[in-house]
């Protein structure tokens, strides 16, 4: 199973690599294949080090809450 995680873009460097906040954890993601233009403050779905899709903030927060519930219930 593959999972993509929503993250908020904190910064973007000269190589089009973003620093993301994913539920309080910082990760890097390449923005080269994301389907829309993005900027600092936007939310993206990140998978395997790549941002693949821009999402609305409300959707991102909903997905992060759902993932937190899964972690707390130890479903995996």
Buried (B, 14 or more C-beta within 10 A) or exposed (E): EEEBBBBBBEEBEEEEBBBBBBBEEEEEBBBEEBEEEBEEEBBBBBBEEBBBBBBEEEEBBEBBEEBEEEEEEEEE
